[in-house]
Amino acid sequence: MAVKITPSERQILDLLIYPETFDSILEESGLARGTVRADLMNLVSHGFIEVYEKSGKETVSPFYDSDHLEEFAFKATQTGLKAIQQ
């Protein structure tokens, strides 16, 4: 079954071709902090994005602190990129 992504999740995925920090996602999307946090958690759980250390060099998925998303960077996976192309 295909996962339905929301307009805000699609907007976030569009930003994540390269690793982006939580703060830059907030700034570039213009979305509310709570929306960005919830969408990131949903996208991670669906395998649409991976979590990286803040520098964006090494993945830390699935070992990251979801209470401190501002300490990480996020990047779309192949699955996530395909989801926004549909």
PDB file with one MODEL, atoms N, CA, C and O in Angstrom:
MODEL        1
ATOM      1  N   MET A   1       0.839  -1.186   0.000  1.00  0.00           N
ATOM      2  CA  MET A   1       0.000   0.000   0.000  1.00  0.00           C
ATOM      3  C   MET A   1       0.881   1.245   0.000  1.00  0.00           C
ATOM      4  O   MET A   1       1.807   1.358   0.803  1.00  0.00           O
ATOM      5  N   ALA A   2       0.595   2.151  -0.878  1.00  0.00           N
ATOM      6  CA  ALA A   2       1.372   3.381  -0.973  1.00  0.00           C
ATOM      7  C   ALA A   2       1.034   4.320   0.184  1.00  0.00           C
ATOM      8  O   ALA A   2      -0.121   4.444   0.592  1.00  0.00           O
ATOM      9  N   VAL A   3       2.049   4.963   0.689  1.00  0.00           N
ATOM     10  CA  VAL A   3       1.864   5.919   1.771  1.00  0.00           C
ATOM     11  C   VAL A   3       1.485   7.259   1.157  1.00  0.00           C
ATOM     12  O   VAL A   3       2.119   7.716   0.206  1.00  0.00           O
ATOM     13  N   LYS A   4       0.458   7.880   1.699  1.00  0.00           N
ATOM     14  CA  LYS A   4       0.011   9.191   1.227  1.00  0.00           C
ATOM     15  C   LYS A   4       0.816  10.250   1.972  1.00  0.00           C
ATOM     16  O   LYS A   4       0.804  10.299   3.202  1.00  0.00           O
ATOM     17  N   ILE A   5       1.517  11.099   1.215  1.00  0.00           N
ATOM     18  CA  ILE A   5       2.267  12.149   1.879  1.00  0.00           C
ATOM     19  C   ILE A   5       1.489  13.463   1.812  1.00  0.00           C
ATOM     20  O   ILE A   5       0.817  13.766   0.827  1.00  0.00           O
ATOM     21  N   THR A   6       1.607  14.228   2.895  1.00  0.00           N
ATOM     22  CA  THR A   6       0.872  15.487   2.993  1.00  0.00           C
ATOM     23  C   THR A   6       1.601  16.574   2.191  1.00  0.00           C
ATOM     24  O   THR A   6       2.770  16.409   1.843  1.00  0.00           O
ATOM     25  N   PRO A   7       0.914  17.675   1.902  1.00  0.00           N
ATOM     26  CA  PRO A   7       1.589  18.771   1.190  1.00  0.00           C
ATOM     27  C   PRO A   7       2.823  19.294   1.932  1.00  0.00           C
ATOM     28  O   PRO A   7       3.825  19.626   1.299  1.00  0.00           O
ATOM     29  N   SER A   8       2.761  19.368   3.252  1.00  0.00           N
ATOM     30  CA  SER A   8       3.935  19.863   3.993  1.00  0.00           C
ATOM     31  C   SER A   8       5.076  18.840   3.966  1.00  0.00           C
ATOM     32  O   SER A   8       6.243  19.228   3.909  1.00  0.00           O
ATOM     33  N   GLU A   9       4.757  17.546   4.005  1.00  0.00           N
ATOM     34  CA  GLU A   9       5.796  16.518   3.896  1.00  0.00           C
ATOM     35  C   GLU A   9       6.442  16.579   2.515  1.00  0.00           C
ATOM     36  O   GLU A   9       7.659  16.437   2.389  1.00  0.00           O
ATOM     37  N   ARG A  10       5.639  16.787   1.491  1.00  0.00           N
ATOM     38  CA  ARG A  10       6.166  16.916   0.125  1.00  0.00           C
ATOM     39  C   ARG A  10       7.098  18.132   0.042  1.00  0.00           C
ATOM     40  O   ARG A  10       8.165  18.065  -0.569  1.00  0.00           O
ATOM     41  N   GLN A  11       6.686  19.234   0.657  1.00  0.00           N
ATOM     42  CA  GLN A  11       7.499  20.452   0.656  1.00  0.00           C
ATOM     43  C   GLN A  11       8.853  20.195   1.326  1.00  0.00           C
ATOM     44  O   GLN A  11       9.888  20.644   0.834  1.00  0.00           O
ATOM     45  N   ILE A  12       8.840  19.476   2.440  1.00  0.00           N
ATOM     46  CA  ILE A  12      10.087  19.150   3.145  1.00  0.00           C
ATOM     47  C   ILE A  12      10.945  18.216   2.291  1.00  0.00           C
ATOM     48  O   ILE A  12      12.148  18.442   2.155  1.00  0.00           O
ATOM     49  N   LEU A  13      10.353  17.183   1.722  1.00  0.00           N
ATOM     50  CA  LEU A  13      11.109  16.253   0.871  1.00  0.00           C
ATOM     51  C   LEU A  13      11.781  16.989  -0.284  1.00  0.00           C
ATOM     52  O   LEU A  13      12.910  16.663  -0.651  1.00  0.00           O
ATOM     53  N   ASP A  14      11.100  17.973  -0.857  1.00  0.00           N
ATOM     54  CA  ASP A  14      11.669  18.764  -1.956  1.00  0.00           C
ATOM     55  C   ASP A  14      12.968  19.462  -1.552  1.00  0.00           C
ATOM     56  O   ASP A  14      13.823  19.727  -2.397  1.00  0.00           O
ATOM     57  N   LEU A  15      13.112  19.756  -0.265  1.00  0.00           N
ATOM     58  CA  LEU A  15      14.303  20.455   0.230  1.00  0.00           C
ATOM     59  C   LEU A  15      15.467  19.508   0.507  1.00  0.00           C
ATOM     60  O   LEU A  15      16.598  19.955   0.698  1.00  0.00           O
ATOM     61  N   LEU A  16      15.198  18.207   0.529  1.00  0.00           N
ATOM     62  CA  LEU A  16      16.185  17.265   1.066  1.00  0.00           C
ATOM     63  C   LEU A  16      16.935  16.453   0.021  1.00  0.00           C
ATOM     64  O   LEU A  16      17.247  15.284   0.248  1.00  0.00           O
ATOM     65  N   ILE A  17      17.225  17.063  -1.119  1.00  0.00           N
ATOM     66  CA  ILE A  17      18.062  16.409  -2.122  1.00  0.00           C
ATOM     67  C   ILE A  17      19.460  16.194  -1.522  1.00  0.00           C
ATOM     68  O   ILE A  17      20.093  15.163  -1.751  1.00  0.00           O
ATOM     69  N   TYR A  18      19.918  17.166  -0.767  1.00  0.00           N
ATOM     70  CA  TYR A  18      21.184  17.100  -0.016  1.00  0.00           C
ATOM     71  C   TYR A  18      20.844  17.223   1.459  1.00  0.00           C
ATOM     72  O   TYR A  18      19.774  17.727   1.798  1.00  0.00           O
ATOM     73  N   PRO A  19      21.737  16.772   2.355  1.00  0.00           N
ATOM     74  CA  PRO A  19      21.444  16.893   3.788  1.00  0.00           C
ATOM     75  C   PRO A  19      21.189  18.352   4.192  1.00  0.00           C
ATOM     76  O   PRO A  19      21.945  19.254   3.832  1.00  0.00           O
ATOM     77  N   GLU A  20      20.124  18.552   4.934  1.00  0.00           N
ATOM     78  CA  GLU A  20      19.754  19.873   5.440  1.00  0.00           C
ATOM     79  C   GLU A  20      19.515  19.770   6.936  1.00  0.00           C
ATOM     80  O   GLU A  20      18.955  18.783   7.411  1.00  0.00           O
ATOM     81  N   THR A  21      19.940  20.790   7.684  1.00  0.00           N
ATOM     82  CA  THR A  21      19.707  20.798   9.123  1.00  0.00           C
ATOM     83  C   THR A  21      18.252  21.135   9.421  1.00  0.00           C
ATOM     84  O   THR A  21      17.534  21.663   8.572  1.00  0.00           O
ATOM     85  N   PHE A  22      17.839  20.827  10.623  1.00  0.00           N
ATOM     86  CA  PHE A  22      16.478  21.130  11.074  1.00  0.00           C
ATOM     87  C   PHE A  22      16.203  22.629  10.919  1.00  0.00           C
ATOM     88  O   PHE A  22      15.151  23.026  10.417  1.00  0.00           O
ATOM     89  N   ASP A  23      17.156  23.453  11.353  1.00  0.00           N
ATOM     90  CA  ASP A  23      16.963  24.906  11.282  1.00  0.00           C
ATOM     91  C   ASP A  23      16.829  25.399   9.845  1.00  0.00           C
ATOM     92  O   ASP A  23      16.016  26.283   9.573  1.00  0.00           O
ATOM     93  N   SER A  24      17.610  24.846   8.925  1.00  0.00           N
ATOM     94  CA  SER A  24      17.488  25.300   7.537  1.00  0.00           C
ATOM     95  C   SER A  24      16.171  24.825   6.924  1.00  0.00           C
ATOM     96  O   SER A  24      15.599  25.522   6.085  1.00  0.00           O
ATOM     97  N   ILE A  25      15.682  23.655   7.329  1.00  0.00           N
ATOM     98  CA  ILE A  25      14.373  23.187   6.856  1.00  0.00           C
ATOM     99  C   ILE A  25      13.283  24.136   7.354  1.00  0.00           C
ATOM    100  O   ILE A  25      12.383  24.513   6.603  1.00  0.00           O
ATOM    101  N   LEU A  26      13.377  24.516   8.626  1.00  0.00           N
ATOM    102  CA  LEU A  26      12.416  25.479   9.188  1.00  0.00           C
ATOM    103  C   LEU A  26      12.424  26.776   8.390  1.00  0.00           C
ATOM    104  O   LEU A  26      11.379  27.284   7.983  1.00  0.00           O
ATOM    105  N   GLU A  27      13.617  27.292   8.179  1.00  0.00           N
ATOM    106  CA  GLU A  27      13.775  28.572   7.497  1.00  0.00           C
ATOM    107  C   GLU A  27      13.295  28.507   6.040  1.00  0.00           C
ATOM    108  O   GLU A  27      12.546  29.373   5.588  1.00  0.00           O
ATOM    109  N   GLU A  28      13.729  27.483   5.321  1.00  0.00           N
ATOM    110  CA  GLU A  28      13.410  27.388   3.896  1.00  0.00           C
ATOM    111  C   GLU A  28      11.951  27.031   3.629  1.00  0.00           C
ATOM    112  O   GLU A  28      11.383  27.451   2.621  1.00  0.00           O
ATOM    113  N   SER A  29      11.343  26.260   4.526  1.00  0.00           N
ATOM    114  CA  SER A  29       9.961  25.831   4.293  1.00  0.00           C
ATOM    115  C   SER A  29       8.950  26.870   4.760  1.00  0.00           C
ATOM    116  O   SER A  29       7.858  26.974   4.202  1.00  0.00           O
ATOM    117  N   GLY A  30       9.315  27.637   5.784  1.00  0.00           N
ATOM    118  CA  GLY A  30       8.371  28.587   6.355  1.00  0.00           C
ATOM    119  C   GLY A  30       7.288  27.912   7.186  1.00  0.00           C
ATOM    120  O   GLY A  30       6.339  28.568   7.614  1.00  0.00           O
ATOM    121  N   LEU A  31       7.419  26.613   7.417  1.00  0.00           N
ATOM    122  CA  LEU A  31       6.431  25.864   8.196  1.00  0.00           C
ATOM    123  C   LEU A  31       6.684  26.049   9.691  1.00  0.00           C
ATOM    124  O   LEU A  31       7.785  26.414  10.105  1.00  0.00           O
ATOM    125  N   ALA A  32       5.660  25.795  10.487  1.00  0.00           N
ATOM    126  CA  ALA A  32       5.776  25.884  11.946  1.00  0.00           C
ATOM    127  C   ALA A  32       6.709  24.790  12.458  1.00  0.00           C
ATOM    128  O   ALA A  32       6.790  23.706  11.880  1.00  0.00           O
ATOM    129  N   ARG A  33       7.407  25.090  13.545  1.00  0.00           N
ATOM    130  CA  ARG A  33       8.366  24.151  14.146  1.00  0.00           C
ATOM    131  C   ARG A  33       7.717  22.790  14.415  1.00  0.00           C
ATOM    132  O   ARG A  33       8.293  21.752  14.092  1.00  0.00           O
ATOM    133  N   GLY A  34       6.522  22.795  15.004  1.00  0.00           N
ATOM    134  CA  GLY A  34       5.834  21.543  15.330  1.00  0.00           C
ATOM    135  C   GLY A  34       5.477  20.738  14.091  1.00  0.00           C
ATOM    136  O   GLY A  34       5.536  19.509  14.105  1.00  0.00           O
ATOM    137  N   THR A  35       5.109  21.429  13.024  1.00  0.00           N
ATOM    138  CA  THR A  35       4.783  20.753  11.757  1.00  0.00           C
ATOM    139  C   THR A  35       6.024  20.097  11.180  1.00  0.00           C
ATOM    140  O   THR A  35       5.986  18.944  10.752  1.00  0.00           O
ATOM    141  N   VAL A  36       7.128  20.840  11.169  1.00  0.00           N
ATOM    142  CA  VAL A  36       8.389  20.289  10.638  1.00  0.00           C
ATOM    143  C   VAL A  36       8.804  19.071  11.451  1.00  0.00           C
ATOM    144  O   VAL A  36       9.186  18.049  10.883  1.00  0.00           O
ATOM    145  N   ARG A  37       8.731  19.170  12.776  1.00  0.00           N
ATOM    146  CA  ARG A  37       9.128  18.060  13.636  1.00  0.00           C
ATOM    147  C   ARG A  37       8.256  16.826  13.356  1.00  0.00           C
ATOM    148  O   ARG A  37       8.778  15.728  13.162  1.00  0.00           O
ATOM    149  N   ALA A  38       6.948  17.007  13.337  1.00  0.00           N
ATOM    150  CA  ALA A  38       6.028  15.884  13.102  1.00  0.00           C
ATOM    151  C   ALA A  38       6.241  15.273  11.717  1.00  0.00           C
ATOM    152  O   ALA A  38       6.258  14.052  11.564  1.00  0.00           O
ATOM    153  N   ASP A  39       6.402  16.132  10.715  1.00  0.00           N
ATOM    154  CA  ASP A  39       6.606  15.632   9.352  1.00  0.00           C
ATOM    155  C   ASP A  39       7.922  14.874   9.232  1.00  0.00           C
ATOM    156  O   ASP A  39       7.975  13.828   8.585  1.00  0.00           O
ATOM    157  N   LEU A  40       8.981  15.387   9.844  1.00  0.00           N
ATOM    158  CA  LEU A  40      10.266  14.680   9.799  1.00  0.00           C
ATOM    159  C   LEU A  40      10.143  13.300  10.433  1.00  0.00           C
ATOM    160  O   LEU A  40      10.657  12.320   9.894  1.00  0.00           O
ATOM    161  N   MET A  41       9.469  13.221  11.567  1.00  0.00           N
ATOM    162  CA  MET A  41       9.305  11.930  12.251  1.00  0.00           C
ATOM    163  C   MET A  41       8.511  10.952  11.367  1.00  0.00           C
ATOM    164  O   MET A  41       8.864   9.776  11.273  1.00  0.00           O
ATOM    165  N   ASN A  42       7.449  11.434  10.725  1.00  0.00           N
ATOM    166  CA  ASN A  42       6.662  10.583   9.819  1.00  0.00           C
ATOM    167  C   ASN A  42       7.492  10.124   8.638  1.00  0.00           C
ATOM    168  O   ASN A  42       7.457   8.951   8.266  1.00  0.00           O
ATOM    169  N   LEU A  43       8.239  11.046   8.046  1.00  0.00           N
ATOM    170  CA  LEU A  43       9.045  10.715   6.869  1.00  0.00           C
ATOM    171  C   LEU A  43      10.147   9.717   7.215  1.00  0.00           C
ATOM    172  O   LEU A  43      10.448   8.827   6.420  1.00  0.00           O
ATOM    173  N   VAL A  44      10.749   9.858   8.392  1.00  0.00           N
ATOM    174  CA  VAL A  44      11.760   8.889   8.844  1.00  0.00           C
ATOM    175  C   VAL A  44      11.109   7.521   9.030  1.00  0.00           C
ATOM    176  O   VAL A  44      11.653   6.506   8.595  1.00  0.00           O
ATOM    177  N   SER A  45       9.941   7.496   9.680  1.00  0.00           N
ATOM    178  CA  SER A  45       9.293   6.204   9.961  1.00  0.00           C
ATOM    179  C   SER A  45       8.864   5.482   8.680  1.00  0.00           C
ATOM    180  O   SER A  45       8.793   4.253   8.658  1.00  0.00           O
ATOM    181  N   HIS A  46       8.581   6.231   7.623  1.00  0.00           N
ATOM    182  CA  HIS A  46       8.209   5.624   6.336  1.00  0.00           C
ATOM    183  C   HIS A  46       9.420   5.306   5.461  1.00  0.00           C
ATOM    184  O   HIS A  46       9.270   4.770   4.363  1.00  0.00           O
ATOM    185  N   GLY A  47      10.623   5.638   5.947  1.00  0.00           N
ATOM    186  CA  GLY A  47      11.831   5.368   5.169  1.00  0.00           C
ATOM    187  C   GLY A  47      12.062   6.360   4.037  1.00  0.00           C
ATOM    188  O   GLY A  47      12.826   6.078   3.114  1.00  0.00           O
ATOM    189  N   PHE A  48      11.403   7.528   4.100  1.00  0.00           N
ATOM    190  CA  PHE A  48      11.538   8.532   3.045  1.00  0.00           C
ATOM    191  C   PHE A  48      12.725   9.464   3.257  1.00  0.00           C
ATOM    192  O   PHE A  48      13.204  10.085   2.309  1.00  0.00           O
ATOM    193  N   ILE A  49      13.206   9.564   4.505  1.00  0.00           N
ATOM    194  CA  ILE A  49      14.410  10.357   4.768  1.00  0.00           C
ATOM    195  C   ILE A  49      15.296   9.608   5.748  1.00  0.00           C
ATOM    196  O   ILE A  49      14.839   8.778   6.534  1.00  0.00           O
ATOM    197  N   GLU A  50      16.587   9.933   5.673  1.00  0.00           N
ATOM    198  CA  GLU A  50      17.569   9.395   6.602  1.00  0.00           C
ATOM    199  C   GLU A  50      18.061  10.520   7.487  1.00  0.00           C
ATOM    200  O   GLU A  50      18.075  11.686   7.092  1.00  0.00           O
ATOM    201  N   VAL A  51      18.468  10.146   8.702  1.00  0.00           N
ATOM    202  CA  VAL A  51      18.988  11.117   9.659  1.00  0.00           C
ATOM    203  C   VAL A  51      20.509  11.055   9.629  1.00  0.00           C
ATOM    204  O   VAL A  51      21.100   9.976   9.664  1.00  0.00           O
ATOM    205  N   TYR A  52      21.135  12.235   9.563  1.00  0.00           N
ATOM    206  CA  TYR A  52      22.588  12.360   9.513  1.00  0.00           C
ATOM    207  C   TYR A  52      23.084  13.177  10.697  1.00  0.00           C
ATOM    208  O   TYR A  52      22.326  13.919  11.321  1.00  0.00           O
ATOM    209  N   GLU A  53      24.386  13.025  10.997  1.00  0.00           N
ATOM    210  CA  GLU A  53      24.968  13.943  11.970  1.00  0.00           C
ATOM    211  C   GLU A  53      24.824  15.350  11.387  1.00  0.00           C
ATOM    212  O   GLU A  53      24.631  15.505  10.181  1.00  0.00           O
ATOM    213  N   LYS A  54      24.916  16.360  12.227  1.00  0.00           N
ATOM    214  CA  LYS A  54      24.599  17.727  11.798  1.00  0.00           C
ATOM    215  C   LYS A  54      25.434  18.195  10.606  1.00  0.00           C
ATOM    216  O   LYS A  54      24.969  19.007   9.807  1.00  0.00           O
ATOM    217  N   SER A  55      26.663  17.691  10.482  1.00  0.00           N
ATOM    218  CA  SER A  55      27.513  18.081   9.357  1.00  0.00           C
ATOM    219  C   SER A  55      26.999  17.499   8.028  1.00  0.00           C
ATOM    220  O   SER A  55      27.387  17.956   6.953  1.00  0.00           O
ATOM    221  N   GLY A  56      26.123  16.489   8.115  1.00  0.00           N
ATOM    222  CA  GLY A  56      25.569  15.871   6.917  1.00  0.00           C
ATOM    223  C   GLY A  56      26.479  14.833   6.287  1.00  0.00           C
ATOM    224  O   GLY A  56      26.192  14.336   5.199  1.00  0.00           O
ATOM    225  N   LYS A  57      27.570  14.502   6.957  1.00  0.00           N
ATOM    226  CA  LYS A  57      28.536  13.565   6.370  1.00  0.00           C
ATOM    227  C   LYS A  57      28.227  12.095   6.648  1.00  0.00           C
ATOM    228  O   LYS A  57      28.406  11.249   5.772  1.00  0.00           O
ATOM    229  N   GLU A  58      27.763  11.788   7.860  1.00  0.00           N
ATOM    230  CA  GLU A  58      27.528  10.382   8.215  1.00  0.00           C
ATOM    231  C   GLU A  58      26.112  10.174   8.708  1.00  0.00           C
ATOM    232  O   GLU A  58      25.582  10.974   9.480  1.00  0.00           O
ATOM    233  N   THR A  59      25.510   9.093   8.254  1.00  0.00           N
ATOM    234  CA  THR A  59      24.159   8.778   8.711  1.00  0.00           C
ATOM    235  C   THR A  59      24.195   8.264  10.144  1.00  0.00           C
ATOM    236  O   THR A  59      25.132   7.575  10.548  1.00  0.00           O
ATOM    237  N   VAL A  60      23.167   8.607  10.900  1.00  0.00           N
ATOM    238  CA  VAL A  60      23.027   8.096  12.267  1.00  0.00           C
ATOM    239  C   VAL A  60      21.727   7.300  12.406  1.00  0.00           C
ATOM    240  O   VAL A  60      21.409   6.812  13.491  1.00  0.00           O
ATOM    241  N   SER A  61      20.971   7.167  11.298  1.00  0.00           N
ATOM    242  CA  SER A  61      19.728   6.381  11.331  1.00  0.00           C
ATOM    243  C   SER A  61      20.066   4.961  11.740  1.00  0.00           C
ATOM    244  O   SER A  61      21.077   4.437  11.272  1.00  0.00           O
ATOM    245  N   PRO A  62      19.298   4.322  12.568  1.00  0.00           N
ATOM    246  CA  PRO A  62      18.128   4.819  13.292  1.00  0.00           C
ATOM    247  C   PRO A  62      18.467   5.359  14.677  1.00  0.00           C
ATOM    248  O   PRO A  62      17.571   5.534  15.503  1.00  0.00           O
ATOM    249  N   PHE A  63      19.738   5.625  14.947  1.00  0.00           N
ATOM    250  CA  PHE A  63      20.157   6.018  16.296  1.00  0.00           C
ATOM    251  C   PHE A  63      20.293   7.527  16.422  1.00  0.00           C
ATOM    252  O   PHE A  63      21.378   8.085  16.263  1.00  0.00           O
ATOM    253  N   TYR A  64      19.182   8.170  16.708  1.00  0.00           N
ATOM    254  CA  TYR A  64      19.192   9.618  16.894  1.00  0.00           C
ATOM    255  C   TYR A  64      18.180   9.957  17.971  1.00  0.00           C
ATOM    256  O   TYR A  64      17.281   9.167  18.260  1.00  0.00           O
ATOM    257  N   ASP A  65      18.327  11.131  18.563  1.00  0.00           N
ATOM    258  CA  ASP A  65      17.455  11.572  19.646  1.00  0.00           C
ATOM    259  C   ASP A  65      16.319  12.403  19.057  1.00  0.00           C
ATOM    260  O   ASP A  65      16.525  13.555  18.674  1.00  0.00           O
ATOM    261  N   SER A  66      15.144  11.835  18.984  1.00  0.00           N
ATOM    262  CA  SER A  66      14.011  12.523  18.360  1.00  0.00           C
ATOM    263  C   SER A  66      13.545  13.737  19.163  1.00  0.00           C
ATOM    264  O   SER A  66      12.768  14.551  18.662  1.00  0.00           O
ATOM    265  N   ASP A  67      14.013  13.863  20.402  1.00  0.00           N
ATOM    266  CA  ASP A  67      13.689  15.055  21.200  1.00  0.00           C
ATOM    267  C   ASP A  67      14.580  16.234  20.842  1.00  0.00           C
ATOM    268  O   ASP A  67      14.307  17.362  21.251  1.00  0.00           O
ATOM    269  N   HIS A  68      15.635  15.987  20.089  1.00  0.00           N
ATOM    270  CA  HIS A  68      16.596  17.047  19.744  1.00  0.00           C
ATOM    271  C   HIS A  68      16.900  17.024  18.248  1.00  0.00           C
ATOM    272  O   HIS A  68      18.055  16.883  17.845  1.00  0.00           O
ATOM    273  N   LEU A  69      15.870  17.162  17.436  1.00  0.00           N
ATOM    274  CA  LEU A  69      16.050  17.100  15.987  1.00  0.00           C
ATOM    275  C   LEU A  69      16.946  18.210  15.455  1.00  0.00           C
ATOM    276  O   LEU A  69      17.535  18.071  14.383  1.00  0.00           O
ATOM    277  N   GLU A  70      17.055  19.317  16.199  1.00  0.00           N
ATOM    278  CA  GLU A  70      17.911  20.418  15.746  1.00  0.00           C
ATOM    279  C   GLU A  70      19.393  20.048  15.753  1.00  0.00           C
ATOM    280  O   GLU A  70      20.218  20.802  15.237  1.00  0.00           O
ATOM    281  N   GLU A  71      19.736  18.910  16.325  1.00  0.00           N
ATOM    282  CA  GLU A  71      21.134  18.460  16.368  1.00  0.00           C
ATOM    283  C   GLU A  71      21.501  17.578  15.173  1.00  0.00           C
ATOM    284  O   GLU A  71      22.605  17.035  15.119  1.00  0.00           O
ATOM    285  N   PHE A  72      20.579  17.432  14.215  1.00  0.00           N
ATOM    286  CA  PHE A  72      20.796  16.517  13.104  1.00  0.00           C
ATOM    287  C   PHE A  72      20.505  17.167  11.756  1.00  0.00           C
ATOM    288  O   PHE A  72      19.948  18.261  11.675  1.00  0.00           O
ATOM    289  N   ALA A  73      20.899  16.459  10.704  1.00  0.00           N
ATOM    290  CA  ALA A  73      20.572  16.856   9.333  1.00  0.00           C
ATOM    291  C   ALA A  73      19.740  15.727   8.729  1.00  0.00           C
ATOM    292  O   ALA A  73      19.752  14.602   9.230  1.00  0.00           O
ATOM    293  N   PHE A  74      19.029  16.029   7.669  1.00  0.00           N
ATOM    294  CA  PHE A  74      18.105  15.069   7.068  1.00  0.00           C
ATOM    295  C   PHE A  74      18.258  15.090   5.561  1.00  0.00           C
ATOM    296  O   PHE A  74      18.477  16.142   4.960  1.00  0.00           O
ATOM    297  N   LYS A  75      18.138  13.908   4.953  1.00  0.00           N
ATOM    298  CA  LYS A  75      18.281  13.797   3.501  1.00  0.00           C
ATOM    299  C   LYS A  75      17.270  12.775   2.988  1.00  0.00           C
ATOM    300  O   LYS A  75      17.057  11.733   3.608  1.00  0.00           O
ATOM    301  N   ALA A  76      16.654  13.083   1.856  1.00  0.00           N
ATOM    302  CA  ALA A  76      15.684  12.165   1.252  1.00  0.00           C
ATOM    303  C   ALA A  76      16.382  10.886   0.792  1.00  0.00           C
ATOM    304  O   ALA A  76      17.517  10.921   0.317  1.00  0.00           O
ATOM    305  N   THR A  77      15.691   9.769   0.937  1.00  0.00           N
ATOM    306  CA  THR A  77      16.172   8.490   0.409  1.00  0.00           C
ATOM    307  C   THR A  77      15.651   8.343  -1.025  1.00  0.00           C
ATOM    308  O   THR A  77      14.847   9.154  -1.484  1.00  0.00           O
ATOM    309  N   GLN A  78      16.106   7.323  -1.714  1.00  0.00           N
ATOM    310  CA  GLN A  78      15.585   7.033  -3.060  1.00  0.00           C
ATOM    311  C   GLN A  78      14.060   6.850  -2.998  1.00  0.00           C
ATOM    312  O   GLN A  78      13.336   7.341  -3.864  1.00  0.00           O
ATOM    313  N   THR A  79      13.593   6.157  -1.992  1.00  0.00           N
ATOM    314  CA  THR A  79      12.155   5.936  -1.806  1.00  0.00           C
ATOM    315  C   THR A  79      11.422   7.267  -1.641  1.00  0.00           C
ATOM    316  O   THR A  79      10.351   7.472  -2.212  1.00  0.00           O
ATOM    317  N   GLY A  80      12.009   8.164  -0.855  1.00  0.00           N
ATOM    318  CA  GLY A  80      11.405   9.468  -0.632  1.00  0.00           C
ATOM    319  C   GLY A  80      11.352  10.302  -1.898  1.00  0.00           C
ATOM    320  O   GLY A  80      10.354  10.970  -2.171  1.00  0.00           O
ATOM    321  N   LEU A  81      12.430  10.262  -2.669  1.00  0.00           N
ATOM    322  CA  LEU A  81      12.458  11.018  -3.934  1.00  0.00           C
ATOM    323  C   LEU A  81      11.436  10.460  -4.917  1.00  0.00           C
ATOM    324  O   LEU A  81      10.781  11.219  -5.631  1.00  0.00           O
ATOM    325  N   LYS A  82      11.299   9.145  -4.955  1.00  0.00           N
ATOM    326  CA  LYS A  82      10.299   8.538  -5.845  1.00  0.00           C
ATOM    327  C   LYS A  82       8.887   8.932  -5.426  1.00  0.00           C
ATOM    328  O   LYS A  82       8.019   9.125  -6.278  1.00  0.00           O
ATOM    329  N   ALA A  83       8.652   9.053  -4.124  1.00  0.00           N
ATOM    330  CA  ALA A  83       7.324   9.392  -3.610  1.00  0.00           C
ATOM    331  C   ALA A  83       6.884  10.781  -4.071  1.00  0.00           C
ATOM    332  O   ALA A  83       5.696  11.009  -4.299  1.00  0.00           O
ATOM    333  N   ILE A  84       7.830  11.710  -4.210  1.00  0.00           N
ATOM    334  CA  ILE A  84       7.434  13.055  -4.621  1.00  0.00           C
ATOM    335  C   ILE A  84       7.382  13.197  -6.147  1.00  0.00           C
ATOM    336  O   ILE A  84       6.908  14.212  -6.658  1.00  0.00           O
ATOM    337  N   GLN A  85       7.859  12.204  -6.862  1.00  0.00           N
ATOM    338  CA  GLN A  85       7.791  12.236  -8.329  1.00  0.00           C
ATOM    339  C   GLN A  85       6.464  11.707  -8.840  1.00  0.00           C
ATOM    340  O   GLN A  85       6.144  11.867 -10.017  1.00  0.00           O
ATOM    341  N   GLN A  86       5.689  11.080  -7.965  1.00  0.00           N
ATOM    342  CA  GLN A  86       4.419  10.467  -8.382  1.00  0.00           C
ATOM    343  C   GLN A  86       3.298  11.485  -8.373  1.00  0.00           C
ATOM    344  O   GLN A  86       2.158  11.151  -8.695  1.00  0.00           O
TER     345      GLN A  86
ENDMDL
END
